Amino acid sequence: MTPIGRVESSLTDPDAAPRQPDEGAPDARLIFERRVLDGLRSLRVGDRIVVLTWLDRAQRDVLSVHPRGDTSRPEEGVFSTRSPHRPNPVGLHQAEITAIDGRVLTVDHLEALDGTPIVDVKPVLSGDVDER
């Protein structure tokens, strides 16, 4: 995989970052490489997107975790959790585009750390058939 951009965020400390977007995740900027600019052309303010990231600071040898880091809970297999620590640390983030300025998308409530590589963006599909 080759990153297509990076997240710009006020989140820098993995231990202090919210675990989910609705737990106080800040707005963030998605800075895309110039080579993928044409791929952004049909996105609009108000669109809901799924941002796929590479959680580059995650541990890749973890197969079980205490959910939400709570050691009072029994360990579970990592694939039944949203832990960033996993063999292939792909991040999945749903967000709404709040502004577009060239190769920069501003989105709401993104829990990714500053500098996290972006590997893809996809539209959130409604229940209706979407021709995209």
N, CA, C and O atoms as a GROMACS GRO file, in nm:
protein
  528
    1MET      N    1   0.084  -0.119   0.000
    1MET     CA    2   0.000   0.000   0.000
    1MET      C    3   0.088   0.124   0.000
    1MET      O    4   0.196   0.126   0.058
    2THR      N    5   0.038   0.224  -0.066
    2THR     CA    6   0.105   0.353  -0.069
    2THR      C    7   0.009   0.456  -0.014
    2THR      O    8  -0.101   0.473  -0.068
    3PRO      N    9   0.047   0.527   0.093
    3PRO     CA   10  -0.043   0.629   0.147
    3PRO      C   11  -0.079   0.734   0.042
    3PRO      O   12   0.003   0.769  -0.043
    4ILE      N   13  -0.203   0.782   0.049
    4ILE     CA   14  -0.249   0.887  -0.042
    4ILE      C   15  -0.257   1.022   0.028
    4ILE      O   16  -0.292   1.122  -0.034
    5GLY      N   17  -0.225   1.024   0.156
    5GLY     CA   18  -0.229   1.148   0.233
    5GLY      C   19  -0.200   1.121   0.379
    5GLY      O   20  -0.164   1.009   0.418
    6ARG      N   21  -0.216   1.226   0.460
    6ARG     CA   22  -0.192   1.216   0.604
    6ARG      C   23  -0.299   1.296   0.678
    6ARG      O   24  -0.355   1.393   0.627
    7VAL      N   25  -0.325   1.251   0.801
    7VAL     CA   26  -0.418   1.321   0.889
    7VAL      C   27  -0.344   1.433   0.959
    7VAL      O   28  -0.231   1.415   1.005
    8GLU      N   29  -0.406   1.549   0.966
    8GLU     CA   30  -0.355   1.660   1.047
    8GLU      C   31  -0.456   1.680   1.160
    8GLU      O   32  -0.571   1.715   1.135
    9SER      N   33  -0.411   1.659   1.284
    9SER     CA   34  -0.503   1.660   1.398
    9SER      C   35  -0.434   1.714   1.522
    9SER      O   36  -0.312   1.715   1.531
   10SER      N   37  -0.515   1.759   1.616
   10SER     CA   38  -0.462   1.802   1.745
   10SER      C   39  -0.427   1.682   1.833
   10SER      O   40  -0.365   1.698   1.938
   11LEU      N   41  -0.466   1.562   1.792
   11LEU     CA   42  -0.438   1.441   1.870
   11LEU      C   43  -0.295   1.394   1.843
   11LEU      O   44  -0.261   1.362   1.729
   12THR      N   45  -0.213   1.391   1.946
   12THR     CA   46  -0.074   1.347   1.930
   12THR      C   47  -0.036   1.235   2.025
   12THR      O   48   0.061   1.164   2.000
   13ASP      N   49  -0.108   1.218   2.134
   13ASP     CA   50  -0.077   1.118   2.235
   13ASP      C   51  -0.175   1.002   2.224
   13ASP      O   52  -0.293   1.019   2.252
   14PRO      N   53  -0.127   0.883   2.184
   14PRO     CA   54  -0.218   0.769   2.170
   14PRO      C   55  -0.295   0.736   2.298
   14PRO      O   56  -0.411   0.695   2.291
   15ASP      N   57  -0.233   0.753   2.412
   15ASP     CA   58  -0.300   0.720   2.538
   15ASP      C   59  -0.411   0.818   2.574
   15ASP      O   60  -0.504   0.783   2.647
   16ALA      N   61  -0.403   0.940   2.524
   16ALA     CA   62  -0.504   1.042   2.554
   16ALA      C   63  -0.611   1.054   2.446
   16ALA      O   64  -0.710   1.125   2.464
   17ALA      N   65  -0.592   0.986   2.334
   17ALA     CA   66  -0.685   0.998   2.222
   17ALA      C   67  -0.816   0.926   2.253
   17ALA      O   68  -0.815   0.821   2.317
   18PRO      N   69  -0.928   0.982   2.208
   18PRO     CA   70  -1.056   0.913   2.226
   18PRO      C   71  -1.055   0.781   2.150
   18PRO      O   72  -0.991   0.769   2.045
   19ARG      N   73  -1.127   0.683   2.202
   19ARG     CA   74  -1.130   0.551   2.139
   19ARG      C   75  -1.232   0.545   2.025
   19ARG      O   76  -1.219   0.462   1.935
   20GLN      N   77  -1.331   0.631   2.030
   20GLN     CA   78  -1.434   0.635   1.926
   20GLN      C   79  -1.462   0.781   1.891
   20GLN      O   80  -1.434   0.870   1.972
   21PRO      N   81  -1.515   0.807   1.771
   21PRO     CA   82  -1.539   0.945   1.730
   21PRO      C   83  -1.635   1.022   1.819
   21PRO      O   84  -1.621   1.143   1.835
   22ASP      N   85  -1.733   0.952   1.878
   22ASP     CA   86  -1.833   1.021   1.960
   22ASP      C   87  -1.788   1.038   2.104
   22ASP      O   88  -1.868   1.074   2.191
   23GLU      N   89  -1.661   1.014   2.131
   23GLU     CA   90  -1.606   1.030   2.266
   23GLU      C   91  -1.510   1.149   2.272
   23GLU      O   92  -1.409   1.145   2.342
   24GLY      N   93  -1.544   1.254   2.200
   24GLY     CA   94  -1.464   1.376   2.206
   24GLY      C   95  -1.358   1.390   2.098
   24GLY      O   96  -1.266   1.469   2.113
   25ALA      N   97  -1.371   1.314   1.990
   25ALA     CA   98  -1.274   1.326   1.881
   25ALA      C   99  -1.288   1.465   1.816
   25ALA      O  100  -1.399   1.511   1.791
   26PRO      N  101  -1.175   1.529   1.789
   26PRO     CA  102  -1.179   1.663   1.730
   26PRO      C  103  -1.198   1.658   1.579
   26PRO      O  104  -1.186   1.552   1.517
   27ASP      N  105  -1.228   1.773   1.521
   27ASP     CA  106  -1.225   1.784   1.376
   27ASP      C  107  -1.080   1.766   1.332
   27ASP      O  108  -0.988   1.788   1.411
   28ALA      N  109  -1.061   1.726   1.208
   28ALA     CA  110  -0.926   1.703   1.157
   28ALA      C  111  -0.922   1.744   1.010
   28ALA      O  112  -1.025   1.761   0.945
   29ARG      N  113  -0.801   1.757   0.962
   29ARG     CA  114  -0.780   1.786   0.820
   29ARG      C  115  -0.715   1.665   0.755
   29ARG      O  116  -0.622   1.606   0.810
   30LEU      N  117  -0.765   1.629   0.639
   30LEU     CA  118  -0.706   1.522   0.561
   30LEU      C  119  -0.629   1.588   0.447
   30LEU      O  120  -0.688   1.650   0.359
   31ILE      N  121  -0.499   1.573   0.451
   31ILE     CA  122  -0.412   1.637   0.352
   31ILE      C  123  -0.372   1.531   0.250
   31ILE      O  124  -0.300   1.437   0.283
   32PHE      N  125  -0.419   1.545   0.127
   32PHE     CA  126  -0.396   1.444   0.025
   32PHE      C  127  -0.276   1.479  -0.062
   32PHE      O  128  -0.244   1.596  -0.082
   33GLU      N  129  -0.211   1.375  -0.114
   33GLU     CA  130  -0.101   1.393  -0.209
   33GLU      C  131  -0.157   1.456  -0.336
   33GLU      O  132  -0.270   1.428  -0.375
   34ARG      N  133  -0.078   1.540  -0.398
   34ARG     CA  134  -0.123   1.606  -0.522
   34ARG      C  135  -0.157   1.505  -0.631
   34ARG      O  136  -0.245   1.530  -0.713
   35ARG      N  137  -0.089   1.392  -0.632
   35ARG     CA  138  -0.111   1.291  -0.737
   35ARG      C  139  -0.251   1.229  -0.733
   35ARG      O  140  -0.293   1.168  -0.831
   36VAL      N  141  -0.324   1.243  -0.621
   36VAL     CA  142  -0.459   1.185  -0.612
   36VAL      C  143  -0.568   1.292  -0.614
   36VAL      O  144  -0.685   1.262  -0.589
   37LEU      N  145  -0.531   1.414  -0.642
   37LEU     CA  146  -0.626   1.526  -0.639
   37LEU      C  147  -0.748   1.500  -0.726
   37LEU      O  148  -0.860   1.534  -0.687
   38ASP      N  149  -0.731   1.442  -0.843
   38ASP     CA  150  -0.844   1.417  -0.931
   38ASP      C  151  -0.945   1.321  -0.869
   38ASP      O  152  -1.063   1.326  -0.902
   39GLY      N  153  -0.901   1.234  -0.779
   39GLY     CA  154  -0.990   1.140  -0.712
   39GLY      C  155  -1.084   1.205  -0.612
   39GLY      O  156  -1.182   1.144  -0.571
   40LEU      N  157  -1.054   1.328  -0.573
   40LEU     CA  158  -1.136   1.400  -0.475
   40LEU      C  159  -1.247   1.483  -0.540
   40LEU      O  160  -1.333   1.536  -0.470
   41ARG      N  161  -1.246   1.494  -0.670
   41ARG     CA  162  -1.328   1.594  -0.740
   41ARG      C  163  -1.478   1.582  -0.720
   41ARG      O  164  -1.548   1.683  -0.730
   42SER      N  165  -1.531   1.465  -0.691
   42SER     CA  166  -1.677   1.451  -0.677
   42SER      C  167  -1.724   1.458  -0.532
   42SER      O  168  -1.844   1.451  -0.506
   43LEU      N  169  -1.631   1.473  -0.439
   43LEU     CA  170  -1.670   1.485  -0.298
   43LEU      C  171  -1.724   1.624  -0.272
   43LEU      O  172  -1.679   1.722  -0.332
   44ARG      N  173  -1.822   1.633  -0.181
   44ARG     CA  174  -1.887   1.761  -0.150
   44ARG      C  175  -1.895   1.780   0.001
   44ARG      O  176  -1.897   1.683   0.076
   45VAL      N  177  -1.901   1.905   0.043
   45VAL     CA  178  -1.927   1.935   0.184
   45VAL      C  179  -2.061   1.872   0.221
   45VAL      O  180  -2.158   1.884   0.146
   46GLY      N  181  -2.065   1.807   0.335
   46GLY     CA  182  -2.184   1.738   0.380
   46GLY      C  183  -2.183   1.589   0.352
   46GLY      O  184  -2.260   1.514   0.411
   47ASP      N  185  -2.096   1.546   0.260
   47ASP     CA  186  -2.085   1.402   0.233
   47ASP      C  187  -2.029   1.331   0.355
   47ASP      O  188  -1.943   1.383   0.426
   48ARG      N  189  -2.080   1.210   0.380
   48ARG     CA  190  -2.025   1.121   0.482
   48ARG      C  191  -1.931   1.025   0.412
   48ARG      O  192  -1.966   0.965   0.310
   49ILE      N  193  -1.813   1.010   0.469
   49ILE     CA  194  -1.712   0.924   0.409
   49ILE      C  195  -1.656   0.828   0.513
   49ILE      O  196  -1.666   0.850   0.633
   50VAL      N  197  -1.596   0.722   0.463
   50VAL     CA  198  -1.519   0.630   0.546
   50VAL      C  199  -1.374   0.653   0.507
   50VAL      O  200  -1.336   0.640   0.391
   51VAL      N  201  -1.293   0.687   0.606
   51VAL     CA  202  -1.151   0.710   0.585
   51VAL      C  203  -1.078   0.585   0.636
   51VAL      O  204  -1.093   0.547   0.752
   52LEU      N  205  -0.998   0.524   0.550
   52LEU     CA  206  -0.917   0.410   0.590
   52LEU      C  207  -0.775   0.460   0.613
   52LEU      O  208  -0.716   0.524   0.526
   53THR      N  209  -0.723   0.432   0.730
   53THR     CA  210  -0.590   0.477   0.765
   53THR      C  211  -0.502   0.358   0.799
   53THR      O  212  -0.551   0.247   0.822
   54TRP      N  213  -0.372   0.380   0.801
   54TRP     CA  214  -0.276   0.281   0.848
   54TRP      C  215  -0.230   0.329   0.985
   54TRP      O  216  -0.164   0.432   0.997
   55LEU      N  217  -0.265   0.253   1.088
   55LEU     CA  218  -0.234   0.293   1.226
   55LEU      C  219  -0.086   0.261   1.252
   55LEU      O  220  -0.052   0.160   1.314
   56ASP      N  221  -0.001   0.350   1.204
   56ASP     CA  222   0.143   0.326   1.197
   56ASP      C  223   0.213   0.316   1.332
   56ASP      O  224   0.327   0.271   1.338
   57ARG      N  225   0.148   0.356   1.437
   57ARG     CA  226   0.209   0.345   1.570
   57ARG      C  227   0.156   0.226   1.651
   57ARG      O  228   0.189   0.210   1.768
   58ALA      N  229   0.074   0.144   1.588
   58ALA     CA  230   0.014   0.030   1.655
   58ALA      C  231   0.114  -0.086   1.666
   58ALA      O  232   0.206  -0.098   1.586
   59GLN      N  233   0.092  -0.168   1.767
   59GLN     CA  234   0.168  -0.292   1.780
   59GLN      C  235   0.106  -0.395   1.686
   59GLN      O  236  -0.016  -0.408   1.680
   60ARG      N  237   0.189  -0.467   1.612
   60ARG     CA  238   0.138  -0.560   1.511
   60ARG      C  239   0.142  -0.705   1.554
   60ARG      O  240   0.105  -0.794   1.477
   61ASP      N  241   0.186  -0.732   1.676
   61ASP     CA  242   0.196  -0.870   1.722
   61ASP      C  243   0.090  -0.904   1.827
   61ASP      O  244   0.104  -1.003   1.898
   62VAL      N  245  -0.014  -0.824   1.838
   62VAL     CA  246  -0.118  -0.842   1.940
   62VAL      C  247  -0.233  -0.922   1.880
   62VAL      O  248  -0.285  -0.890   1.774
   63LEU      N  249  -0.273  -1.028   1.951
   63LEU     CA  250  -0.387  -1.109   1.907
   63LEU      C  251  -0.500  -1.114   2.009
   63LEU      O  252  -0.610  -1.159   1.977
   64SER      N  253  -0.475  -1.068   2.132
   64SER     CA  254  -0.583  -1.058   2.231
   64SER      C  255  -0.562  -0.933   2.315
   64SER      O  256  -0.449  -0.891   2.341
   65VAL      N  257  -0.673  -0.876   2.357
   65VAL     CA  258  -0.670  -0.751   2.433
   65VAL      C  259  -0.782  -0.750   2.536
   65VAL      O  260  -0.880  -0.824   2.523
   66HIS      N  261  -0.766  -0.667   2.637
   66HIS     CA  262  -0.876  -0.636   2.728
   66HIS      C  263  -0.958  -0.528   2.657
   66HIS      O  264  -0.903  -0.421   2.629
   67PRO      N  265  -1.086  -0.550   2.628
   67PRO     CA  266  -1.164  -0.448   2.559
   67PRO      C  267  -1.152  -0.311   2.625
   67PRO      O  268  -1.164  -0.296   2.746
   68ARG      N  269  -1.127  -0.212   2.540
   68ARG     CA  270  -1.112  -0.072   2.581
   68ARG      C  271  -0.998  -0.053   2.681
   68ARG      O  272  -0.994   0.048   2.752
   69GLY      N  273  -0.904  -0.149   2.688
   69GLY     CA  274  -0.792  -0.139   2.779
   69GLY      C  275  -0.828  -0.160   2.925
   69GLY      O  276  -0.746  -0.136   3.014
   70ASP      N  277  -0.949  -0.206   2.951
   70ASP     CA  278  -1.000  -0.224   3.087
   70ASP      C  279  -0.960  -0.363   3.137
   70ASP      O  280  -1.019  -0.464   3.098
   71THR      N  281  -0.858  -0.368   3.224
   71THR     CA  282  -0.806  -0.496   3.272
   71THR      C  283  -0.904  -0.571   3.363
   71THR      O  284  -0.880  -0.687   3.396
   72SER      N  285  -1.012  -0.507   3.404
   72SER     CA  286  -1.113  -0.578   3.482
   72SER      C  287  -1.201  -0.665   3.392
   72SER      O  288  -1.275  -0.751   3.440
   73ARG      N  289  -1.193  -0.643   3.261
   73ARG     CA  290  -1.269  -0.723   3.165
   73ARG      C  291  -1.179  -0.834   3.112
   73ARG      O  292  -1.059  -0.814   3.096
   74PRO      N  293  -1.235  -0.950   3.083
   74PRO     CA  294  -1.154  -1.059   3.030
   74PRO      C  295  -1.099  -1.026   2.891
   74PRO      O  296  -1.160  -0.950   2.816
   75GLU      N  297  -0.984  -1.085   2.858
   75GLU     CA  298  -0.927  -1.065   2.725
   75GLU      C  299  -1.018  -1.126   2.619
   75GLU      O  300  -1.086  -1.227   2.642
   76GLU      N  301  -1.017  -1.062   2.503
   76GLU     CA  302  -1.090  -1.111   2.387
   76GLU      C  303  -0.995  -1.115   2.269
   76GLU      O  304  -0.892  -1.047   2.268
   77GLY      N  305  -1.030  -1.195   2.169
   77GLY     CA  306  -0.952  -1.194   2.045
   77GLY      C  307  -0.960  -1.056   1.981
   77GLY      O  308  -1.067  -0.995   1.978
   78VAL      N  309  -0.849  -1.008   1.930
   78VAL     CA  310  -0.840  -0.872   1.878
   78VAL      C  311  -0.940  -0.846   1.764
   78VAL      O  312  -0.984  -0.733   1.745
   79PHE      N  313  -0.976  -0.952   1.689
   79PHE     CA  314  -1.066  -0.930   1.576
   79PHE      C  315  -1.211  -0.907   1.618
   79PHE      O  316  -1.295  -0.873   1.535
   80SER      N  317  -1.241  -0.925   1.746
   80SER     CA  318  -1.376  -0.894   1.795
   80SER      C  319  -1.378  -0.758   1.865
   80SER      O  320  -1.476  -0.724   1.931
   81THR      N  321  -1.270  -0.681   1.850
   81THR     CA  322  -1.260  -0.549   1.912
   81THR      C  323  -1.220  -0.446   1.807
   81THR      O  324  -1.191  -0.480   1.692
   82ARG      N  325  -1.219  -0.320   1.848
   82ARG     CA  326  -1.172  -0.212   1.761
   82ARG      C  327  -1.034  -0.163   1.805
   82ARG      O  328  -0.996  -0.050   1.777
   83SER      N  329  -0.960  -0.247   1.874
   83SER     CA  330  -0.826  -0.212   1.916
   83SER      C  331  -0.740  -0.174   1.795
   83SER      O  332  -0.748  -0.240   1.691
   84PRO      N  333  -0.657  -0.069   1.809
   84PRO     CA  334  -0.567  -0.036   1.699
   84PRO      C  335  -0.453  -0.137   1.687
   84PRO      O  336  -0.390  -0.148   1.581
   85HIS      N  337  -0.426  -0.210   1.793
   85HIS     CA  338  -0.316  -0.306   1.794
   85HIS      C  339  -0.365  -0.439   1.738
   85HIS      O  340  -0.448  -0.506   1.798
   86ARG      N  341  -0.311  -0.476   1.620
   86ARG     CA  342  -0.356  -0.595   1.548
   86ARG      C  343  -0.256  -0.624   1.437
   86ARG      O  344  -0.176  -0.537   1.404
   87PRO      N  345  -0.259  -0.743   1.379
   87PRO     CA  346  -0.159  -0.777   1.278
   87PRO      C  347  -0.152  -0.679   1.160
   87PRO      O  348  -0.042  -0.643   1.117
   88ASN      N  349  -0.265  -0.636   1.109
   88ASN     CA  350  -0.268  -0.537   1.002
   88ASN      C  351  -0.352  -0.419   1.051
   88ASN      O  352  -0.475  -0.421   1.040
   89PRO      N  353  -0.286  -0.318   1.106
   89PRO     CA  354  -0.359  -0.210   1.174
   89PRO      C  355  -0.424  -0.108   1.080
   89PRO      O  356  -0.377   0.004   1.064
   90VAL      N  357  -0.532  -0.152   1.018
   90VAL     CA  358  -0.610  -0.064   0.931
   90VAL      C  359  -0.712   0.008   1.017
   90VAL      O  360  -0.790  -0.056   1.088
   91GLY      N  361  -0.714   0.140   1.010
   91GLY     CA  362  -0.812   0.219   1.083
   91GLY      C  363  -0.932   0.247   0.993
   91GLY      O  364  -0.917   0.270   0.873
   92LEU      N  365  -1.050   0.245   1.052
   92LEU     CA  366  -1.174   0.269   0.980
   92LEU      C  367  -1.247   0.381   1.053
   92LEU      O  368  -1.284   0.366   1.169
   93HIS      N  369  -1.268   0.494   0.984
   93HIS     CA  370  -1.323   0.613   1.049
   93HIS      C  371  -1.435   0.670   0.963
   93HIS      O  372  -1.413   0.700   0.845
   94GLN      N  373  -1.554   0.685   1.019
   94GLN     CA  374  -1.664   0.748   0.948
   94GLN      C  375  -1.668   0.894   0.990
   94GLN      O  376  -1.664   0.925   1.109
   95ALA      N  377  -1.677   0.983   0.892
   95ALA     CA  378  -1.676   1.127   0.922
   95ALA      C  379  -1.757   1.202   0.817
   95ALA      O  380  -1.788   1.149   0.710
   96GLU      N  381  -1.791   1.326   0.850
   96GLU     CA  382  -1.860   1.413   0.754
   96GLU      C  383  -1.764   1.521   0.708
   96GLU      O  384  -1.690   1.578   0.789
   97ILE      N  385  -1.764   1.548   0.579
   97ILE     CA  386  -1.681   1.654   0.524
   97ILE      C  387  -1.745   1.788   0.559
   97ILE      O  388  -1.861   1.812   0.527
   98THR      N  389  -1.669   1.876   0.626
   98THR     CA  390  -1.721   2.007   0.664
   98THR      C  391  -1.661   2.120   0.581
   98THR      O  392  -1.715   2.230   0.579
   99ALA      N  393  -1.550   2.094   0.512
   99ALA     CA  394  -1.490   2.196   0.425
   99ALA      C  395  -1.397   2.126   0.327
   99ALA      O  396  -1.340   2.021   0.356
  100ILE      N  397  -1.383   2.187   0.209
  100ILE     CA  398  -1.291   2.138   0.108
  100ILE      C  399  -1.212   2.256   0.056
  100ILE      O  400  -1.270   2.359   0.017
  101ASP      N  401  -1.080   2.242   0.055
  101ASP     CA  402  -0.992   2.346   0.002
  101ASP      C  403  -0.880   2.277  -0.076
  101ASP      O  404  -0.777   2.240  -0.021
  102GLY      N  405  -0.904   2.261  -0.206
  102GLY     CA  406  -0.806   2.193  -0.289
  102GLY      C  407  -0.786   2.049  -0.245
  102GLY      O  408  -0.878   1.968  -0.251
  103ARG      N  409  -0.664   2.018  -0.202
  103ARG     CA  410  -0.633   1.880  -0.161
  103ARG      C  411  -0.652   1.856  -0.012
  103ARG      O  412  -0.603   1.756   0.042
  104VAL      N  413  -0.722   1.947   0.055
  104VAL     CA  414  -0.746   1.936   0.199
  104VAL      C  415  -0.896   1.923   0.226
  104VAL      O  416  -0.975   2.010   0.188
  105LEU      N  417  -0.932   1.812   0.291
  105LEU     CA  418  -1.070   1.795   0.337
  105LEU      C  419  -1.070   1.813   0.488
  105LEU      O  420  -0.989   1.751   0.557
  106THR      N  421  -1.159   1.895   0.539
  106THR     CA  422  -1.179   1.905   0.683
  106THR      C  423  -1.298   1.816   0.716
  106THR      O  424  -1.402   1.822   0.650
  107VAL      N  425  -1.281   1.733   0.819
  107VAL     CA  426  -1.386   1.640   0.859
  107VAL      C  427  -1.414   1.655   1.007
  107VAL      O  428  -1.330   1.705   1.083
  108ASP      N  429  -1.532   1.612   1.048
  108ASP     CA  430  -1.569   1.618   1.189
  108ASP      C  431  -1.529   1.489   1.260
  108ASP      O  432  -1.521   1.383   1.198
  109HIS      N  433  -1.506   1.498   1.387
  109HIS     CA  434  -1.493   1.384   1.479
  109HIS      C  435  -1.405   1.270   1.428
  109HIS      O  436  -1.454   1.159   1.408
  110LEU      N  437  -1.278   1.297   1.407
  110LEU     CA  438  -1.186   1.193   1.362
  110LEU      C  439  -1.089   1.160   1.476
  110LEU      O  440  -1.021   1.248   1.528
  111GLU      N  441  -1.084   1.031   1.514
  111GLU     CA  442  -1.003   0.990   1.628
  111GLU      C  443  -0.864   0.944   1.589
  111GLU      O  444  -0.795   0.882   1.670
  112ALA      N  445  -0.819   0.972   1.467
  112ALA     CA  446  -0.685   0.935   1.422
  112ALA      C  447  -0.582   1.037   1.471
  112ALA      O  448  -0.610   1.157   1.483
  113LEU      N  449  -0.462   0.988   1.498
  113LEU     CA  450  -0.354   1.073   1.547
  113LEU      C  451  -0.295   1.158   1.435
  113LEU      O  452  -0.302   1.122   1.317
  114ASP      N  453  -0.237   1.270   1.473
  114ASP     CA  454  -0.167   1.358   1.379
  114ASP      C  455  -0.060   1.278   1.305
  114ASP      O  456   0.020   1.208   1.367
  115GLY      N  457  -0.057   1.290   1.172
  115GLY     CA  458   0.044   1.222   1.092
  115GLY      C  459   0.006   1.084   1.046
  115GLY      O  460   0.081   1.022   0.971
  116THR      N  461  -0.110   1.033   1.088
  116THR     CA  462  -0.152   0.899   1.048
  116THR      C  463  -0.168   0.894   0.896
  116THR      O  464  -0.234   0.980   0.838
  117PRO      N  465  -0.109   0.794   0.830
  117PRO     CA  466  -0.124   0.781   0.685
  117PRO      C  467  -0.267   0.745   0.645
  117PRO      O  468  -0.331   0.661   0.710
  118ILE      N  469  -0.316   0.808   0.539
  118ILE     CA  470  -0.446   0.776   0.480
  118ILE      C  471  -0.420   0.679   0.365
  118ILE      O  472  -0.334   0.705   0.281
  119VAL      N  473  -0.496   0.568   0.361
  119VAL     CA  474  -0.477   0.472   0.252
  119VAL      C  475  -0.595   0.469   0.154
  119VAL      O  476  -0.579   0.422   0.041
  120ASP      N  477  -0.712   0.517   0.196
  120ASP     CA  478  -0.826   0.521   0.104
  120ASP      C  479  -0.939   0.603   0.165
  120ASP      O  480  -0.941   0.628   0.286
  121VAL      N  481  -1.031   0.644   0.080
  121VAL     CA  482  -1.154   0.713   0.121
  121VAL      C  483  -1.266   0.653   0.039
  121VAL      O  484  -1.253   0.632  -0.081
  122LYS      N  485  -1.378   0.626   0.106
  122LYS     CA  486  -1.495   0.571   0.036
  122LYS      C  487  -1.619   0.645   0.085
  122LYS      O  488  -1.623   0.692   0.198
  123PRO      N  489  -1.721   0.656  -0.001
  123PRO     CA  490  -1.845   0.719   0.044
  123PRO      C  491  -1.922   0.626   0.136
  123PRO      O  492  -1.915   0.504   0.123
  124VAL      N  493  -1.995   0.684   0.229
  124VAL     CA  494  -2.091   0.607   0.309
  124VAL      C  495  -2.214   0.592   0.221
  124VAL      O  496  -2.271   0.692   0.175
  125LEU      N  497  -2.255   0.469   0.198
  125LEU     CA  498  -2.370   0.445   0.112
  125LEU      C  499  -2.497   0.445   0.194
  125LEU      O  500  -2.501   0.392   0.305
  126SER      N  501  -2.601   0.505   0.139
  126SER     CA  502  -2.731   0.503   0.204
  126SER      C  503  -2.797   0.370   0.175
  126SER      O  504  -2.741   0.286   0.106
  127GLY      N  505  -2.915   0.350   0.228
  127GLY     CA  506  -2.990   0.229   0.200
  127GLY      C  507  -3.037   0.221   0.056
  127GLY      O  508  -3.071   0.113   0.007
  128ASP      N  509  -3.037   0.335  -0.012
  128ASP     CA  510  -3.076   0.338  -0.153
  128ASP      C  511  -2.960   0.290  -0.239
  128ASP      O  512  -2.844   0.294  -0.196
  129VAL      N  513  -2.992   0.245  -0.358
  129VAL     CA  514  -2.888   0.206  -0.450
  129VAL      C  515  -2.812   0.333  -0.489
  129VAL      O  516  -2.872   0.433  -0.529
  130ASP      N  517  -2.681   0.328  -0.477
  130ASP     CA  518  -2.598   0.443  -0.509
  130ASP      C  519  -2.515   0.408  -0.632
  130ASP      O  520  -2.445   0.307  -0.632
  131GLU      N  521  -2.523   0.488  -0.733
  131GLU     CA  522  -2.455   0.459  -0.860
  131GLU      C  523  -2.306   0.490  -0.858
  131GLU      O  524  -2.237   0.465  -0.957
  132ARG      N  525  -2.254   0.546  -0.746
  132ARG     CA  526  -2.111   0.577  -0.743
  132ARG      C  527  -2.035   0.449  -0.750
  132ARG      O  528  -1.912   0.449  -0.750
   0.00000   0.00000   0.00000
